[in-house]
């Protein structure tokens, strides 16, 4: 059923964050969204709700309150142990029709990208995907949703003024979590499943993890990334040597991946992973906007390049002008093996 959300905007209140649950645990992107959504809710004078669908998750509500949520809306049922996008879309759409949120946010993850477009269609409202910035228009109260557009060459600000709720998916690791406040309390709302929530279109038979072809860039505190300036796959072997010395991970620009020098799962940027490491080494990366949107939130950026005028060198906290094939080996020699 499609809901008509073009009715009185005054009927819609509160900011929702849709939690991402994996193997029974609420994921980090949820707490990042709560940090961003807290500011939106405060600007609107409304409550911040976190919607959680899963199995044996009710006991995690306190962490949501500590992270900024005022209300935890939970559907806890064994039938939700595995993620089925059609079923969760039906549940979330029903909850939206019942409680009428003004804003709904979800992570721009594999699951979020499968879920939220379905919900937007079922609730007849707009959706801005892959946002990197969110704010409230002080005059209209509309959600201002900023995302890269035209291949990342511009940053567009989008609003959905005519329908409610306003929906957006947000890139992981571009928003900051709030410092947990153990003194914060909240309200728990428990909803039950209904027969109409199940589409019976598919069944999850088994879950497995790819342990061979994966690089955990999202959790790395130290990332050594290379671009076209590495000249070939041998250059990335050099970066790997430095990453091993600092217990870091190797990243790459799209140009390096497209050249076949390193696999896709190393790619950082608009069409790769978004990272927020403590230190980001950019080696031979010019810094096109498509790459910058994936790493510009890192705490400390070091760039190495012969050209001091590249966008990456101008962005960096420390810009080293020189030959990376001389500088990186010297760094490796100067750092003791652990």
Secondary structure, 3 states (H helix, E strand, C coil): CCCCCCCCHHHCCCEEEECCEECCEECHHHHHHHHHHHHHHHHHCCCEEEEEEECCCHHHHHHHHHCCCCEEEEEECHHHCCCCHHHHHHHHHHHHHHHCCCEEEEECCHHHHHHHHHHHHHCCCCEEEEECEEEECCCCCCEEEEEEECCCCEEEEECCCCCCCEEEEECCCCCCCCCCCCCCCCEEEEECCCHHHCCCCCCCCCCCCCCCCCCCHHHCCEEEEECHHHCCHHHHHHHHHHHHHCCCEEEECHHHHHCCCCCHHHEECCCCECCCCCEEEEECCCCCHHHHHHHCCCCEEEEEECCCCCHHHHHCCEEEECCHHHHHHHHHHHCCCC
